[in-house]
Amino acid sequence: MIDIPPENEAEVRNRDLAIAAASQAADACAELLRFAREGDGVMTGPFATEVVEQLLDAAKMAMEVEGLEGSEERTQVYGAVVKFLEGWA
């Protein structure tokens, strides 16, 4: 693997967001796979973590990395996700 240093602060921020998004998505995917293998083993519901919120948080961060310019639909989705996640993290 080749590590290419970031060119500026914006790229550093985007890389940090990408790592955080991947981590959230991986945790959610692991919980989904656990549920698929073991079923509902948690008293509070099917999942031991907040899978939907983790996946939405990962999507939000991915959208921030990609940028929202030129897409009204993405801007609306981003706003709805941000509103949904308020107070979660």
C-alpha positions as a printed Julia matrix, in Angstrom:
89×3 Matrix{Float64}:
   0.0     0.0    0.0
   1.24    3.45  -0.87
   0.5     6.3    1.51
   0.19    9.6   -0.29
   0.38   12.59   2.03
  -2.56   15.01   1.94
  -2.04   18.15  -0.07
  -3.97   20.54   2.19
  -6.15   20.81   5.29
  -9.35   20.09   3.35
  -7.92   16.77   2.21
  -6.86   15.94   5.77
 -10.42   16.64   6.92
 -11.9    14.55   4.11
  -9.61   11.63   4.88
 -10.53   11.82   8.56
 -14.22   11.85   7.6
 -13.69    8.86   5.32
 -12.08    6.89   8.15
 -14.91    7.78  10.53
 -17.57    6.92   7.92
 -15.93    3.57   7.19
 -15.76    2.8   10.91
 -19.45    3.58  11.45
 -20.48    1.55   8.41
 -18.27   -1.38   9.41
 -19.73   -1.47  12.93
 -23.26   -1.41  11.53
 -22.46   -4.12   8.98
 -20.93   -6.3   11.69
 -24.1    -5.98  13.75
 -26.28   -6.8   10.73
 -24.17   -9.9   10.07
 -24.38  -10.89  13.74
 -28.15  -10.63  13.58
 -28.26  -12.66  10.35
 -26.23  -15.45  11.99
 -27.6   -15.43  15.53
 -31.02  -13.81  15.3
 -32.56  -11.55  17.9
 -30.43  -12.15  20.95
 -30.85   -8.71  22.48
 -33.65   -7.82  24.87
 -34.1    -4.29  23.52
 -34.64   -5.22  19.87
 -32.96   -7.02  17.02
 -29.69   -5.1   17.22
 -27.18   -4.43  19.98
 -26.31   -1.06  18.4
 -28.2     1.65  16.56
 -27.62    0.24  13.07
 -29.77    2.72  11.15
 -28.2     5.71  12.86
 -24.68    4.38  12.25
 -25.37    3.82   8.55
 -26.96    7.26   8.18
 -24.03    8.85   9.98
 -21.65    7.07   7.59
 -23.71    8.28   4.61
 -23.72   11.84   5.98
 -19.94   11.85   6.3
 -19.53   10.35   2.81
 -21.74   13.11   1.43
 -19.58   15.69   3.18
 -16.48   14.22   1.54
 -18.1    14.16  -1.91
 -19.62   17.6   -1.54
 -23.18   18.7   -2.17
 -22.66   21.22  -4.95
 -25.04   21.03  -7.89
 -27.47   18.5   -6.48
 -30.62   19.77  -4.86
 -31.77   16.21  -4.14
 -28.57   15.37  -2.26
 -28.8    18.63  -0.34
 -32.34   17.72   0.73
 -31.31   14.19   1.73
 -28.3    15.56   3.62
 -30.51   18.02   5.51
 -32.99   15.29   6.4
 -30.22   12.99   7.64
 -28.66   15.78   9.72
 -32.06   16.54  11.25
 -32.71   12.85  11.95
 -29.31   12.45  13.65
 -29.63   15.56  15.84
 -28.88   14.6   19.41
 -27.86   11.06  18.48
 -24.05   11.21  18.48
